[in-house]
Amino acid sequence: MKNLVIVESPSKSKTIEKYLGKDYKVTSSKGHICDLATKGKEGLGVDIEDDFRPTYVVSPDKKSVVSDLKKMVKDSDFVYLATDPDREGEAISWHLARELGLDLDQNNRIVFNEITKSAVLKALEDPRTIDMALVRSQETRRILDRIIGFKLSKLLQKKIGSKSAGRVQSIALRMICDREKEIRDFVPEEYWTISAHLGKKLDTVLSRYQGKKVEIKTEAEADEILKALSDEFVLSEISEKSKKRSAYLPFITSTLQQEASIKLGFTSRKTMMVAQSLYEGVELSNGAQGLITYMRTDSTRLSNEFVASAFDKIEKEYGSQYKGFYRVKNDQSSQDAHEAIRPTFLGNDPDSIRQYLSNDQYKLYRFIYYRALASLMSEAVFQSVTYSFDNNGYEFTVSGSKMEFDGFLKVYGEYDSSKDVILPKLEKGDILKCSDIKKEQHFTEGPGRYTEAKLIKALEEEGVGRPSTYATIIDTIEKRNYVEYKKASDSGKTKYFYPTNQGVLTDEKLREYFQSVINIKYTAEMESELDEIAENKVDSIEALKEFYDRFQPLVDSAYEQMEKVQPEKTGEICPECGGEVVIRSGRFGKFKSCINYPTCKWHESLVKKEEPEEVGRNCPQCGKPLLKRKSRYGNYFIGCSGYPKCNYLETIEGETQKNFYRRKKK
């Protein structure tokens, strides 16, 4: 063995190994190999008094992986670290270098934004050293999350029975609780509208009186207007405008999660899992290939090569009139190291490779493919027409719109809701008779609850967290029973976030005792500071000290002043000893138990069974769909839908454990 290439994903390693010759061996670390220890003072794995010095340990489930990697390194002439091109990937490479005894000053780190043969070979030509600024940024984030998570979780578990709190998850919970309060406090206001149905099927609405906007607040006001109207409406004005709609920008992580939720019905976690499989590689007729670029990005930039190939495809297949122009729109906080999410090769038309994709992979790949292509196409042009009718000084209007040129909607039309509304041809001065006129009562509507897409958008707009973490954040607050994601009614289709009583209590206590650090502004500032650490503009130790000096006094105060909440009584009697039955929270969720515990150990679970969810991939052993399941311990894993006939299993991180279901024979 001459050269060893280490990536973090098993499926990724299989794809890359097919690109390289016999002089290369590609293997996987199967995700992070190290994490902060849980021993020492408060179990933080961080020596706060020694400049927040972290202690790392090899994760128990990765000891055999590290052992195997050490043997491979020993038999290799050179080792390349090819983990993901972001802070987490950089940290994984650093941990690998430390544990495997590699030279940190050596140019052995390679990065690529897409898993294609050309990208991988190009990366091998230009290796670099591990970027320690990125590593420090990731390490600082991990230390912050450990300190906040451990200290707050321990406090809340002891005082109010909540399972955990976190730097970003608590902000997501707060936003949901704040929205619920806004909805509860909203006082609807009455208003009325008047509409008239005119000849030739025109439905007009009263908008102005003598040039001023009409506001009708009571039924009496509406009746007065009706009395002043005749049955003849004179066409007083025709307004025609040409409107242009620019193409949408290509997907970044957050917009992909939002749009996939709205258009495809995918959860953010499902979107990221399916996108990961498309990025890591799919076996096509000509070999394995990564179909999309790296899916954790907040930049809308596209490579010059892709732009050129897209313009060429647009001109050849649709005509030069469909060629648009290249636009980039990044926020100040965007990291421009990666491109937007796009197909790696436009020749892989979604329908031409459909046979190689699962149904979910096909849906998401098609969505990404046409979004990226459409982003470089010309504007869609609509002709808008508005008719204004006069009736004794009251102005009624109706508008129509017709697409004159589809532009980018040529390929993206199925994901857009634009529809033509054609008005009949009329001339100024035409008089139309009213066939029906009516008044309608309405009430103003308060703010709506968050859907998953809207919550992700709100978090992004506030600068809280990073798009790659949103799926985990949402999953955590659901798992902790702080929120419920459910339909507003049995007949509804859309799901919304509702805070639970425990979620509201948790937010209230965090707001009462930790308002200065658990708030949107401070959390967003911390994200910006982490970015500056990655750019070598801020010292990580100073940032941690500044945070800790603010945070620890609040923890001490909360331990002294926060009252302990007693278990909720159900009014039931324990069937074994006759004691009162209370509701408690445990490792596996809420449960009923006897108040006399531990003397009496009667208990009954209140946790509902969670239904398995398809992950967009098929089982490598039998070909049946893989499902994401929840174990009785509350952990998620991926298993074959063909169980018990097929016992294939892997962890969420991708590690295979084929004998998970087998029981030892006595």
C-alpha positions as CSV (number, residue, x, y, z in Angstrom):
1,M,0.0,0.0,0.0
2,K,1.5,3.3,-1.0
3,N,-1.1,6.0,-0.3
4,L,-4.0,6.0,2.2
5,V,-6.9,8.4,1.9
6,I,-9.2,8.8,4.9
7,V,-12.7,10.2,4.6
8,E,-15.4,10.1,7.2
9,S,-18.2,8.2,5.4
10,P,-18.1,4.6,4.3
11,S,-20.2,5.2,1.2
12,K,-18.0,8.1,0.3
13,S,-14.9,6.0,0.6
14,K,-16.4,3.4,-1.8
15,T,-17.1,6.1,-4.4
16,I,-13.7,7.7,-4.2
17,E,-11.7,4.5,-4.3
18,K,-13.2,3.7,-7.7
19,Y,-11.6,7.0,-9.0
20,L,-8.1,6.3,-7.8
21,G,-5.7,3.7,-9.1
22,K,-4.1,0.7,-7.4
23,D,-1.6,3.0,-5.6
24,Y,-4.4,4.2,-3.3
25,K,-6.4,2.7,-0.5
26,V,-9.5,4.7,0.6
27,T,-11.0,4.1,4.0
28,S,-13.4,5.7,6.5
29,S,-13.3,7.1,10.0
30,K,-17.1,6.7,10.2
31,G,-17.6,10.2,11.4
32,H,-15.9,11.8,14.5
33,I,-13.5,9.5,16.3
34,C,-13.0,11.8,19.3
35,D,-15.1,13.9,21.6
36,L,-14.6,15.8,24.9
37,A,-14.2,13.5,27.9
38,T,-17.0,13.3,30.4
39,K,-14.7,12.9,33.4
40,G,-13.1,15.4,35.6
41,K,-14.7,18.5,37.3
42,E,-18.4,18.5,36.5
43,G,-17.8,16.0,33.7
44,L,-17.1,18.8,31.3
45,G,-13.9,17.4,29.8
46,V,-12.7,21.0,29.9
47,D,-10.3,22.5,32.4
48,I,-11.8,25.9,32.8
49,E,-9.0,27.1,35.1
50,D,-6.3,26.1,32.6
51,D,-7.4,28.3,29.8
52,F,-10.3,26.0,28.9
53,R,-7.9,23.2,28.0
54,P,-10.0,20.3,26.5
55,T,-9.5,16.6,27.1
56,Y,-10.3,14.5,24.2
57,V,-11.0,10.7,24.2
58,V,-11.6,8.3,21.5
59,S,-15.3,7.5,21.4
60,P,-15.9,3.9,22.7
61,D,-17.6,2.8,19.5
62,K,-14.6,4.1,17.5
63,K,-11.8,2.3,19.3
64,S,-11.7,-0.6,16.8
65,V,-11.9,1.9,13.9
66,V,-8.9,3.8,15.2
67,S,-7.0,0.6,15.8
68,D,-7.6,-0.5,12.2
69,L,-6.6,2.9,10.9
70,K,-3.3,2.8,12.8
71,K,-2.4,-0.5,11.2
72,M,-3.2,1.0,7.7
73,V,-1.2,4.1,8.4
74,K,1.8,1.9,9.4
75,D,1.6,0.1,6.1
76,S,1.3,3.3,4.0
77,D,3.9,5.6,2.5
78,F,1.6,8.6,2.7
79,V,-1.7,9.5,4.3
80,Y,-4.2,12.0,2.9
81,L,-7.0,13.4,5.1
82,A,-10.1,14.0,2.9
83,T,-12.9,14.7,5.4
84,D,-15.7,17.1,4.6
85,P,-14.8,20.7,3.6
86,D,-16.1,22.5,6.7
87,R,-15.2,23.1,10.3
88,E,-16.5,19.7,11.4
89,G,-14.5,18.0,8.7
90,E,-11.4,20.0,9.6
91,A,-11.7,19.0,13.2
92,I,-12.1,15.3,12.2
93,S,-8.9,15.6,10.2
94,W,-7.1,17.1,13.2
95,H,-8.3,14.4,15.5
96,L,-7.2,11.8,13.0
97,A,-3.8,13.3,12.7
98,R,-3.3,13.4,16.5
99,E,-4.5,9.9,17.1
100,L,-2.7,8.4,14.1
101,G,0.6,10.2,14.8
102,L,0.6,12.2,11.6
103,D,2.8,15.3,11.1
104,L,0.6,18.4,11.6
105,D,3.0,20.5,9.6
106,Q,2.7,18.2,6.6
107,N,0.6,19.0,3.5
108,N,-1.7,16.1,3.8
109,R,-5.2,17.7,4.0
110,I,-7.2,17.6,0.7
111,V,-10.7,19.1,0.2
112,F,-13.2,18.9,-2.6
113,N,-16.7,20.3,-3.0
114,E,-18.0,17.5,-5.1
115,I,-17.2,13.8,-5.3
116,T,-16.3,13.4,-8.9
117,K,-13.2,12.0,-10.4
118,S,-11.9,15.3,-11.7
119,A,-12.5,17.1,-8.3
120,V,-10.8,14.4,-6.3
121,L,-7.8,14.2,-8.6
122,K,-7.5,18.0,-8.6
123,A,-7.5,18.0,-4.8
124,L,-4.7,15.4,-4.7
125,E,-2.6,17.8,-6.7
126,D,-2.9,20.6,-4.2
127,P,-2.8,19.3,-0.6
128,R,-2.4,21.7,2.3
129,T,-1.8,21.6,6.1
130,I,-4.8,21.4,8.5
131,D,-6.4,24.8,9.0
132,M,-6.0,25.3,12.7
133,A,-8.1,28.4,12.7
134,L,-11.1,26.3,11.5
135,V,-10.2,23.7,14.1
136,R,-10.2,26.3,16.9
137,S,-13.5,27.6,15.8
138,Q,-15.1,24.2,15.9
139,E,-13.4,23.4,19.2
140,T,-14.7,26.7,20.7
141,R,-18.2,25.9,19.6
142,R,-17.9,22.4,21.1
143,I,-16.6,23.7,24.4
144,L,-19.4,26.4,24.5
145,D,-22.0,23.8,23.8
146,R,-20.6,21.4,26.4
147,I,-20.4,24.1,29.2
148,I,-23.9,25.5,28.5
149,G,-25.4,22.1,27.8
150,F,-24.0,20.3,30.9
151,K,-24.5,23.1,33.4
152,L,-28.0,24.1,32.3
153,S,-29.2,20.6,31.8
154,K,-28.1,19.5,35.2
155,L,-29.7,22.6,36.8
156,L,-33.0,22.1,34.9
157,Q,-33.2,18.4,35.6
158,K,-32.8,19.0,39.3
159,K,-35.1,22.0,39.6
160,I,-38.0,21.5,37.0
161,G,-37.5,18.0,35.5
162,S,-36.5,19.2,32.0
163,K,-34.1,17.0,30.2
164,S,-31.7,19.5,28.7
165,A,-31.0,23.0,27.5
166,G,-28.6,24.2,24.8
167,R,-27.1,27.3,23.3
168,V,-29.2,27.2,20.1
169,Q,-32.0,24.7,20.9
170,S,-33.2,27.0,23.7
171,I,-33.4,29.9,21.2
172,A,-35.5,27.8,18.8
173,L,-37.8,26.8,21.8
174,R,-38.0,30.5,22.8
175,M,-39.1,31.6,19.3
176,I,-41.9,28.9,19.3
177,C,-43.0,30.0,22.8
178,D,-42.9,33.7,21.9
179,R,-45.0,33.0,18.8
180,E,-47.6,31.1,20.9
181,K,-47.8,34.1,23.3
182,E,-48.4,36.4,20.3
183,I,-51.2,34.2,19.1
184,R,-52.7,34.0,22.6
185,D,-52.5,37.8,23.1
186,F,-53.8,38.7,19.7
187,V,-57.1,40.6,19.7
188,P,-58.9,40.2,16.3
189,E,-60.4,43.3,14.7
190,E,-63.6,43.3,12.6
191,Y,-63.7,44.5,9.1
192,W,-65.9,44.2,6.0
193,T,-65.5,43.9,2.3
194,I,-67.8,44.6,-0.6
195,S,-67.5,42.7,-3.9
196,A,-69.5,43.0,-7.1
197,H,-70.0,40.4,-9.8
198,L,-70.3,42.1,-13.1
199,G,-71.3,40.9,-16.5
200,K,-68.7,38.8,-18.5
201,K,-67.7,37.0,-15.3
202,L,-65.7,39.7,-13.6
203,D,-65.4,39.6,-9.8
204,T,-64.5,43.1,-8.6
205,V,-63.7,44.3,-5.1
206,L,-64.3,47.8,-3.6
207,S,-60.9,49.4,-3.0
208,R,-61.2,53.2,-3.0
209,Y,-63.7,56.1,-2.6
210,Q,-62.9,59.3,-4.4
211,G,-59.3,58.2,-4.7
212,K,-58.8,57.2,-1.0
213,K,-58.5,53.7,0.3
214,V,-61.7,52.4,1.8
215,E,-61.7,50.8,5.3
216,I,-65.1,49.4,6.4
217,K,-65.1,48.5,10.1
218,T,-68.8,47.8,10.8
219,E,-71.8,46.3,9.1
220,A,-73.6,49.6,9.3
221,E,-70.8,51.3,7.3
222,A,-71.1,48.5,4.7
223,D,-74.8,49.0,4.4
224,E,-74.4,52.8,3.9
225,I,-72.1,52.1,1.0
226,L,-74.5,49.6,-0.6
227,K,-77.3,52.1,-0.5
228,A,-75.1,54.6,-2.4
229,L,-74.3,52.2,-5.3
230,S,-76.2,51.8,-8.5
231,D,-76.3,48.7,-10.7
232,E,-74.2,50.3,-13.4
233,F,-70.4,50.1,-13.3
234,V,-68.3,52.3,-15.7
235,L,-64.9,51.1,-16.8
236,S,-62.9,54.3,-15.8
237,E,-59.3,53.1,-16.2
238,I,-57.3,50.3,-17.8
239,S,-53.8,49.8,-16.4
240,E,-51.4,47.5,-18.3
241,K,-48.0,46.7,-17.1
242,S,-45.2,44.3,-18.1
243,K,-43.8,42.6,-15.0
244,K,-40.6,40.5,-14.9
245,R,-39.7,37.8,-12.4
246,S,-36.1,36.9,-11.9
247,A,-35.0,33.3,-11.5
248,Y,-34.5,32.0,-8.0
249,L,-30.9,31.7,-6.7
250,P,-29.5,28.2,-6.5
251,F,-30.1,26.3,-3.2
252,I,-28.1,26.8,0.0
253,T,-28.6,24.5,2.9
254,S,-31.4,26.5,4.6
255,T,-33.4,27.2,1.4
256,L,-33.1,23.6,0.4
257,Q,-34.5,22.5,3.7
258,Q,-37.3,25.1,3.5
259,E,-38.3,24.4,-0.1
260,A,-38.1,20.7,0.3
261,S,-40.5,20.9,3.3
262,I,-43.0,23.0,1.3
263,K,-42.7,21.4,-2.2
264,L,-41.7,17.8,-1.4
265,G,-43.1,17.3,2.1
266,F,-39.6,16.3,3.5
267,T,-38.5,17.0,7.0
268,S,-35.2,18.9,7.4
269,R,-33.6,15.7,8.7
270,K,-34.9,13.7,5.8
271,T,-33.7,16.3,3.3
272,M,-30.2,16.3,4.7
273,M,-30.0,12.5,4.8
274,V,-31.1,12.2,1.2
275,A,-28.8,15.0,0.1
276,Q,-25.9,13.3,1.9
277,S,-26.5,10.1,-0.1
278,L,-26.5,12.1,-3.4
279,Y,-23.3,13.9,-2.4
280,E,-21.5,10.7,-1.3
281,G,-22.2,8.9,-4.6
282,V,-24.6,6.7,-6.5
283,E,-23.7,3.8,-8.6
284,L,-24.6,4.7,-12.2
285,S,-24.0,2.7,-15.5
286,N,-20.6,4.2,-15.8
287,G,-19.6,3.8,-12.2
288,A,-20.1,5.5,-8.9
289,Q,-20.4,9.3,-8.8
290,G,-21.4,12.1,-6.5
291,L,-24.4,13.7,-8.0
292,I,-24.5,17.0,-6.1
293,T,-21.9,19.3,-4.5
294,Y,-21.4,19.6,-0.8
295,M,-24.8,20.2,0.8
296,R,-23.7,22.2,3.8
297,T,-23.2,25.7,2.5
298,D,-24.6,29.2,2.9
299,S,-23.1,30.6,-0.3
300,T,-25.0,31.0,-3.6
301,R,-21.7,31.1,-5.6
302,L,-21.4,28.8,-8.6
303,S,-18.1,27.7,-10.3
304,N,-17.1,29.2,-13.6
305,E,-17.1,25.7,-15.1
306,F,-20.7,25.0,-14.1
307,V,-21.9,28.4,-15.2
308,A,-20.3,27.9,-18.7
309,S,-21.7,24.4,-19.0
310,A,-25.2,25.6,-17.9
311,F,-25.2,28.5,-20.4
312,D,-24.2,26.1,-23.1
313,K,-27.0,23.6,-22.2
314,I,-29.6,26.4,-22.0
315,E,-28.7,27.8,-25.4
316,K,-28.6,24.4,-27.2
317,E,-31.8,22.9,-25.6
318,Y,-34.0,26.0,-25.1
319,G,-32.6,28.8,-27.3
320,S,-30.4,31.9,-26.7
321,Q,-33.4,33.9,-25.5
322,Y,-33.5,31.7,-22.4
323,K,-29.9,32.5,-21.3
324,G,-29.9,34.7,-18.2
325,F,-27.0,35.9,-16.2
326,Y,-25.0,34.8,-13.2
327,R,-25.9,36.4,-9.9
328,V,-24.5,35.9,-6.4
329,K,-26.3,37.2,-3.3
330,N,-24.6,36.3,0.0
331,D,-25.3,37.6,3.5
332,Q,-22.4,39.1,5.5
333,S,-22.2,36.0,7.6
334,S,-22.0,33.7,4.6
335,Q,-18.9,31.5,4.3
336,D,-17.9,31.6,0.6
337,A,-15.6,28.6,0.8
338,H,-18.2,26.3,-0.9
339,E,-20.4,26.7,-3.8
340,A,-24.2,26.6,-3.8
341,I,-25.8,23.1,-3.9
342,R,-25.8,22.1,-7.6
343,P,-25.5,19.0,-9.8
344,T,-21.9,17.9,-10.3
345,F,-22.6,17.1,-14.0
346,L,-25.5,18.5,-16.1
347,G,-25.2,15.5,-18.3
348,N,-26.8,13.4,-15.4
349,D,-30.3,14.5,-16.4
350,P,-32.7,13.4,-13.5
351,D,-34.9,11.3,-15.8
352,S,-31.9,9.6,-17.6
353,I,-30.6,8.3,-14.2
354,R,-33.9,7.7,-12.5
355,Q,-33.5,3.9,-12.5
356,Y,-30.4,4.3,-10.2
357,L,-32.1,6.4,-7.6
358,S,-34.7,5.7,-4.9
359,N,-37.9,7.7,-5.2
360,D,-36.8,10.2,-2.6
361,Q,-33.3,10.6,-4.2
362,Y,-35.0,11.2,-7.5
363,K,-37.3,13.9,-6.1
364,L,-34.6,15.8,-4.3
365,Y,-32.0,15.5,-7.1
366,R,-34.5,16.7,-9.7
367,F,-35.4,19.7,-7.4
368,I,-31.7,20.6,-7.0
369,Y,-30.9,20.0,-10.7
370,Y,-33.6,22.3,-12.1
371,R,-33.2,25.0,-9.4
372,A,-29.5,25.4,-10.3
373,L,-30.2,25.3,-14.0
374,A,-33.1,27.8,-13.7
375,S,-30.9,30.2,-11.7
376,L,-29.0,30.9,-14.9
377,M,-32.0,31.4,-17.1
378,S,-33.7,34.6,-18.2
379,E,-36.6,36.3,-16.4
380,A,-40.2,35.3,-16.9
381,V,-42.3,38.1,-18.3
382,F,-46.0,38.6,-17.4
383,Q,-48.5,41.1,-18.8
384,S,-50.6,42.5,-16.0
385,V,-54.0,44.2,-16.6
386,T,-56.1,46.0,-14.0
387,Y,-59.6,47.2,-14.7
388,S,-61.0,50.0,-12.5
389,F,-64.8,50.6,-12.4
390,D,-66.5,53.7,-11.1
391,N,-69.9,53.7,-9.3
392,N,-70.9,57.0,-7.8
393,G,-67.3,57.7,-6.7
394,Y,-66.6,54.2,-5.4
395,E,-63.8,52.4,-7.3
396,F,-64.0,48.6,-7.8
397,T,-61.0,46.8,-9.3
398,V,-60.1,43.4,-10.8
399,S,-56.7,42.3,-12.0
400,G,-55.5,39.6,-14.4
401,S,-52.1,38.4,-15.5
402,K,-50.8,36.4,-18.5
403,M,-47.4,34.9,-19.0
404,E,-45.8,36.3,-22.2
405,F,-42.5,34.5,-21.8
406,D,-41.8,31.6,-19.5
407,G,-38.0,32.2,-19.1
408,F,-36.7,30.2,-16.1
409,L,-40.1,28.7,-15.5
410,K,-39.5,26.7,-18.7
411,V,-37.7,24.2,-16.4
412,Y,-38.8,25.3,-12.9
413,G,-42.5,25.8,-13.6
414,E,-43.7,22.7,-11.8
415,Y,-42.3,24.1,-8.6
416,D,-43.9,27.5,-9.0
417,S,-47.5,28.4,-8.3
418,S,-47.9,31.0,-11.1
419,K,-51.2,30.8,-13.0
420,D,-52.7,32.9,-15.8
421,V,-55.8,34.9,-14.9
422,I,-57.3,36.1,-18.2
423,L,-59.7,39.1,-18.2
424,P,-62.2,39.6,-21.1
425,K,-61.4,42.3,-23.6
426,L,-63.0,45.7,-22.6
427,E,-62.7,49.3,-23.7
428,K,-62.6,52.4,-21.5
429,G,-66.1,53.8,-21.0
430,D,-67.8,50.4,-21.2
431,I,-70.7,50.0,-18.8
432,L,-71.3,46.7,-17.1
433,K,-74.4,45.7,-15.1
434,C,-74.0,44.2,-11.7
435,S,-75.5,40.7,-11.4
436,D,-74.6,40.2,-7.7
437,I,-73.2,42.4,-4.9
438,K,-72.4,41.3,-1.4
439,K,-70.9,42.4,1.8
440,E,-68.7,40.0,3.9
441,Q,-67.6,40.1,7.5
442,H,-63.9,39.3,8.3
443,F,-61.6,39.4,11.2
444,T,-57.9,40.2,11.2
445,E,-55.7,37.2,11.7
446,G,-52.8,37.0,14.2
447,P,-49.4,35.6,13.5
448,G,-49.3,31.9,12.4
449,R,-47.4,29.2,14.2
450,Y,-44.1,28.1,12.8
451,T,-44.0,25.3,10.3
452,E,-40.6,23.6,10.0
453,A,-39.7,25.6,6.9
454,K,-40.7,28.9,8.6
455,L,-38.8,28.1,11.8
456,I,-35.6,27.4,9.7
457,K,-36.1,30.6,7.9
458,A,-36.5,32.6,11.1
459,L,-33.4,31.0,12.7
460,E,-31.4,31.9,9.6
461,E,-32.7,35.5,9.5
462,E,-31.8,35.9,13.1
463,G,-28.3,34.5,12.6
464,V,-28.8,31.8,15.1
465,G,-27.0,28.5,14.6
466,R,-25.9,27.3,11.2
467,P,-28.0,25.7,8.5
468,S,-26.3,22.4,8.9
469,T,-27.4,22.2,12.5
470,Y,-31.1,23.1,12.1
471,A,-32.3,19.5,11.6
472,T,-30.6,18.4,14.8
473,I,-32.0,21.4,16.7
474,I,-35.5,20.7,15.6
475,D,-35.1,17.0,16.3
476,T,-33.8,17.7,19.8
477,I,-36.6,20.0,21.0
478,E,-39.1,17.4,19.8
479,K,-37.3,14.6,21.4
480,R,-37.1,16.5,24.7
481,N,-40.9,16.9,24.7
482,Y,-40.6,20.7,24.6
483,V,-42.6,21.0,21.4
484,E,-45.1,19.0,19.4
485,Y,-45.2,19.1,15.6
486,K,-48.7,18.4,14.6
487,K,-51.6,19.4,12.4
488,A,-54.0,22.2,13.5
489,S,-56.9,19.9,12.9
490,D,-57.7,16.4,11.7
491,S,-58.7,17.7,8.3
492,G,-55.6,19.9,8.0
493,K,-52.5,18.9,6.0
494,T,-49.8,21.3,7.3
495,K,-48.0,20.7,10.6
496,Y,-47.1,23.4,13.1
497,F,-45.0,23.6,16.2
498,Y,-46.8,23.9,19.5
499,P,-44.9,24.3,22.8
500,T,-45.7,21.7,25.5
501,N,-46.3,22.7,29.1
502,Q,-42.8,21.5,29.9
503,G,-41.4,23.5,27.0
504,V,-43.1,26.7,28.3
505,L,-41.8,26.0,31.8
506,T,-38.3,25.5,30.5
507,D,-38.4,28.7,28.5
508,E,-39.8,30.7,31.4
509,K,-37.0,29.6,33.8
510,L,-34.3,30.2,31.2
511,R,-35.8,33.6,30.5
512,E,-36.0,34.4,34.2
513,Y,-32.5,33.4,35.2
514,F,-30.4,33.4,31.9
515,Q,-31.9,36.2,29.8
516,S,-28.6,37.9,29.3
517,V,-27.0,34.9,27.6
518,I,-29.9,32.8,26.3
519,N,-31.4,35.4,23.9
520,I,-31.4,35.8,20.1
521,K,-29.0,38.8,19.9
522,Y,-26.3,37.3,22.2
523,T,-26.5,33.9,20.5
524,A,-26.2,35.5,17.0
525,E,-23.2,37.5,18.3
526,M,-21.6,34.3,19.4
527,E,-22.0,32.8,15.9
528,S,-20.3,35.9,14.4
529,E,-17.5,35.5,17.0
530,L,-17.0,31.9,16.0
531,D,-16.7,33.0,12.3
532,E,-14.1,35.5,13.4
533,I,-12.1,32.8,15.2
534,A,-12.2,30.8,12.0
535,E,-10.7,33.9,10.3
536,N,-8.0,34.4,13.0
537,K,-9.5,37.7,14.0
538,V,-10.5,36.7,17.5
539,D,-8.7,34.8,20.2
540,S,-10.7,31.7,21.2
541,I,-9.5,31.7,24.8
542,E,-10.5,35.3,25.3
543,A,-13.9,34.6,23.8
544,L,-14.5,31.6,26.1
545,K,-13.3,33.6,29.2
546,E,-15.7,36.5,28.3
547,F,-18.6,34.1,28.0
548,Y,-17.8,32.1,31.1
549,D,-17.4,35.2,33.3
550,R,-20.9,36.2,32.3
551,F,-22.5,32.7,32.4
552,Q,-21.2,31.1,35.7
553,P,-22.6,33.7,38.1
554,L,-26.0,33.2,36.5
555,V,-25.8,29.4,37.1
556,D,-24.8,30.0,40.8
557,S,-27.7,32.4,41.3
558,A,-30.2,30.0,39.7
559,Y,-29.2,27.1,42.0
560,E,-29.9,29.4,45.0
561,Q,-33.1,31.0,43.9
562,M,-34.9,28.7,41.4
563,E,-37.7,26.7,43.2
564,K,-37.9,23.0,42.7
565,V,-41.1,21.8,40.9
566,Q,-42.9,18.9,42.5
567,P,-44.1,16.0,40.3
568,E,-47.5,16.5,38.7
569,K,-50.3,14.5,40.6
570,T,-52.8,12.6,38.4
571,G,-55.4,11.9,41.1
572,E,-55.0,8.2,40.5
573,I,-54.1,5.6,43.1
574,C,-51.1,3.2,42.8
575,P,-52.4,-0.3,42.1
576,E,-49.7,-1.9,44.2
577,C,-49.4,0.2,47.4
578,G,-52.3,2.7,47.3
579,G,-50.0,5.7,47.1
580,E,-50.7,8.7,44.9
581,V,-49.7,8.4,41.2
582,V,-47.5,11.2,39.8
583,I,-46.0,12.0,36.4
584,R,-42.3,12.0,36.1
585,S,-39.8,12.5,33.3
586,G,-37.2,9.8,32.7
587,R,-34.6,8.6,30.3
588,F,-37.2,7.2,27.9
589,G,-39.7,10.1,28.3
590,K,-42.7,10.8,30.6
591,F,-44.1,8.0,32.7
592,K,-46.5,7.5,35.6
593,S,-45.1,6.3,38.9
594,C,-45.9,5.9,42.5
595,I,-45.1,8.9,44.8
596,N,-43.5,6.4,47.2
597,Y,-40.7,5.5,44.8
598,P,-38.2,3.9,45.4
599,T,-40.0,2.0,48.1
600,C,-42.7,1.2,45.5
601,K,-41.5,0.7,42.0
602,W,-44.8,0.7,40.1
603,H,-44.6,2.7,36.8
604,E,-46.3,3.0,33.4
605,S,-44.9,4.6,30.3
606,L,-46.7,7.6,28.6
607,V,-44.5,7.7,25.6
608,K,-46.2,7.1,22.2
609,K,-44.4,4.8,19.8
610,E,-42.7,6.7,17.0
611,E,-43.4,5.5,13.4
612,P,-40.3,4.6,11.3
613,E,-39.4,7.1,8.5
614,E,-37.9,6.3,5.1
615,V,-34.4,7.7,4.6
616,G,-34.2,7.6,0.8
617,R,-31.8,4.7,0.5
618,N,-32.2,1.0,0.0
619,C,-30.7,-1.8,2.0
620,P,-27.3,-3.0,0.6
621,Q,-28.1,-6.5,1.7
622,C,-31.6,-7.1,0.3
623,G,-32.6,-4.0,-1.6
624,K,-35.6,-3.1,0.5
625,P,-36.0,0.5,1.8
626,L,-34.0,1.6,4.8
627,L,-35.9,3.1,7.7
628,K,-35.0,5.5,10.5
629,R,-36.2,4.0,13.7
630,K,-36.1,5.0,17.4
631,S,-34.8,2.4,19.9
632,R,-36.3,1.9,23.3
633,Y,-33.3,3.9,24.7
634,G,-34.4,7.0,22.7
635,N,-31.6,6.8,20.2
636,Y,-32.1,6.7,16.4
637,F,-30.7,4.1,14.0
638,I,-31.2,3.1,10.5
639,G,-32.5,-0.4,9.8
640,C,-33.9,-2.5,7.0
641,S,-37.7,-2.5,6.5
642,G,-37.3,-6.2,5.8
643,Y,-36.6,-7.1,9.4
644,P,-36.6,-9.7,10.8
645,K,-35.7,-11.5,7.6
646,C,-33.0,-9.0,7.0
647,N,-31.1,-7.7,10.0
648,Y,-29.0,-5.0,8.3
649,L,-28.4,-2.0,10.6
650,E,-26.3,1.2,10.7
651,T,-25.9,4.1,13.0
652,I,-27.1,7.6,12.0
653,E,-23.4,8.4,11.4
654,G,-23.2,5.5,8.8
655,E,-21.4,2.9,10.9
656,T,-22.6,-0.6,10.0
657,Q,-23.6,-3.1,12.7
658,K,-24.9,-6.1,10.9
659,N,-25.5,-8.2,14.0
660,F,-27.5,-5.6,16.0
661,Y,-30.7,-7.7,16.1
662,R,-29.1,-11.0,16.9
663,R,-29.3,-12.3,20.5
664,K,-26.7,-14.4,22.1
665,K,-27.6,-18.1,22.4
666,K,-27.7,-19.5,25.9
